[in-house]
């Protein structure tokens, strides 16, 4: 098996891309609801796919390889649900309420930053240590 070079570092790079995207949305002084909705659908979709991939893939591998990380992974999975609820509220507010839209966007950004910082601090080293199966995919030890 070969070493997955920098898988944890790739996670940080992807988080940075999401941070930049939400910063762009937040910097708009008075984002139009429809414009925000279009950007939100792309952003929310990317964040949701990222979290689903973690819950259904990487976190399962990490839990198997590093049982001591299970409480951290469970906490991160709970965070994913909280962030998903905030994203749903944001999508509902996108066309209706400019003030509520701004508050919810700030809420999503704060939740996301806290979650990403904790995840990076707890998981990057473990992710960088995972092996692949020679095809570039994570080697699931329980296959």
Beta strands, then each sheet from edge to edge (+ up, - down):
end
